[in-house]
């Protein structure tokens, strides 16, 4: 059976870069990209930004997806380079949220079929509306992507995960997902919470994270930047799990 484009249902006759290729020009093509997956406890490392997925059609790839990249590039470049020193306006947060959701969900497609936690209907909704589904919260943070001494520069990192929400008796109720990824100095974390509750960061990490969906005051730069060790621990649940 032929693949269908997750965003519109047409034949998936195109390849889309999970990380857009223009990022290699911004970063200079240095460093590795690490992609981790949850259940199998593994990861793989690639060089460059050439990771492609096959679940899109040429029409989506060459129209609204391309337009989203073009309209976001001027906003992303100073953030990726760690050069932005002023707050994010409301419309900038909307643009960043759309780009972050699109990129996070594309990276999720690079995992094995049985570890793709984003439901197909969420791709279709995003393709129809250009907005993440209700119940999605998105944060960004700053990262120091180089270890002391200037070694081990991390160009990018990603980890999609399933979130299990349980009833008071411990039985499974619903699933959500968390899509974490970084590009040089910028970190995104996309969380879908199926009950529609407002998520917030523990007080101890609020100087790290800026919420961009729902729109916030857009404070930037962060009071504290993540380091590479903290980046690897992002998957430990730095948000309040609503009950």
N, C-alpha and C positions, 0 to 999 in steps of 0.2 A: 504494500500500500504506500502510495506516494506521501511524502511529508506535506503537511499543511503549514502555512505561515501562522504562527501563534497570534499575531496581531490582527489578521484580517480573514484568515481561512483560505486564502488563495494558495496555489502550489508554492512550496518553499523552494524556489529556484535560484536563490542567491546566498552568498556567504556574507556575514556581517562580522566585523571585528568587535570582540567584546570590549576591549580597550581601544578607542579610536587611534588610528595610526599617527595622527598629527601630534599626539602626546610625545612620541619619540623625538620629534623636532624640538619640543619645548624642554624636555629633560636632557636631550643630547645623546640618547641611545645608550646610556650607561646603566649598569646594575641589572639585577635579576628581577623576575616577577615570580612570586610564589603563590600557588593556588592550593588551598587546603580543603579537605572534605572531612565531614564529621564522623559518620558511622564507621568508616574503615580506618579512621585515625591516621590518614596519610596525607601526602602532599606531592606536588611535582613542581619543578622549577623550569621556567623558560627564559630565554633571552630575547629582548625586543618586545614589541607590542603587536605580535602577529597571531594572537590567539583568535580563531574564527569559529563561529557557530553557524549551523545550517538550517535553522528553524524560521527563516524570514524569506519574504518574497522580494523580487527586484523592485516592485513598486514601492513598498514600504521603505526599503533600504535607500532608494534614490529620491524619495520625496520627504516625508515628514521626519524620518530618522536623520537624514542628511541635514535638513533644515535645523533640527534641534542641535546638532553638533555645531553648525555654523553660528547659530545665535548664542551659543554658550561659551564659545572659545575665548572671547575677550574677557569674560567674567572669570573663567577657570584659570587662565594662564598665570595671573599674579598670585592666585591661591596655591596652585601647584608648585610655583617657584618659591613660595614663602615670602612674597613681597607685599602682600596686601596689608595695609595698616589702618584701615578705616572700616566702620560698620557696614553691614549688608542691608540695603534697602529692601522693602517688602517685595517688589517685583524681581529683584535679584534672587531673593530666597525662593520665589516661585520657579524661576528658571533653573536654579541649582537643584531644586527638588526633582523637577522633571528629568534633568540630565542624570542625577544620581540614581533615580529609580530605574530609568532605562538601562543604565550601565550595570547596576547591581543585578537586575533580572537577566541581562545578557550573560554576565559572568556565571550566573546560576546554571545556565544551559550547558556550560562546559563540563559539568559533573555527569557521572553515570545516570542513566534514566531513572533508576530507583532512588536517587538522592537529589532529585529536583523538587524542591519544596514549594515553589511558587505555583499555585493552581493555574491551569490554562485560562480560566475566565479572567484572571487578573491581567494577563497579557492582552486579552481582547479588550478589556475595559480601557487599558492604557492606550491601546491603538485607536480606540473610538474617541476618547476624551482628551488625551494628552495629560491626564492627571493620575496619580497613584490612587489605588482604591481607598475608600473610607476605612479608617482604622490604621492607616500608615503614618508612622512618625519617623522623621529623618533628622539626624544630627550630623554636624561636621566638627572636625577637630584638626589641630595642627600637629605635625609630626616632624621630629628631627630624624631624617632617614639614613643617617650615617653614624656608624659607631665611632667612639673616641679614636683619634689617630687617622680619621679619614678613610677607614676601610669598610667594606661590606655595605655599600650603598644599596638601598632597596628601592628600585624603581617603582614597584607595585606589589600589591598583596591582595588576596581575596579569600573570603571564607563564607559561603552560604550555609545556613543551618536551619533545621526545623525546630520550632518551639512547641513544646507540649504543654497544654493548659489542662489542669486536672481539677476535678471536683473535690469537695472537702473530704470525701472518703477515699481519695487517692486514685479513683478511676479516671481514665482519660476522657476528656470532654471535647476539646477542639484542638486544632493545630494552627500555629502561626509560623512565621519565619523571620530570620534576622540575616541581612545581607551586609557584610562588612567588607570594605575594600579601601585600599590606599593608592594614591599616585603621588610619588615623591613626598612633598610636604603636606599633602591634604588627605584626610581620612573621612570616609563616609560610613555611616551606619544607618541602615534602613530596617525598621521593625514593623511588621504587620501583626497587630493584636486583634484577634477575631471578635472581641466583645465591644470594640469601639471605645474603650476606656482611655483616658488621658495618661500618657506615660511621662515620667520625669526621671531625672538622674539623681542618684544619691547625693546628698549635700557635699560629700567629700570629693566628688568629681565634677561639680558644676563649673569649676573654673577651667575645665578642659573642653566641654561640649557647648556648641551653639546650636540650638534647635532651628531648623529652617522649614519644617513642616510639622504642625501648624506654624504659621509665621510668628516670629518672636521679635524682640528688640534688635536682633541681628548683631549683637556685640562681637566685635572682631578687632584685633587678633585675640586669641584666647589668653587667659591669665597664665596658663601652664600648658606646655607642649608635651605630647607623648614622646617616648623614646621607643626604640625598636623592641625592647623587651616587653614594654607595656602593650605594644601593638599585637604581639602574639597572644596576649591574655585578654584581648577584647571579647573573645567568645565566652567569657565567664559570666556574662549577664549583668552588665552595668546599666541596668534600668530597673525600675520598680515593677515587680511581677504583680499585676492586679489580681485580687481574689474576689 
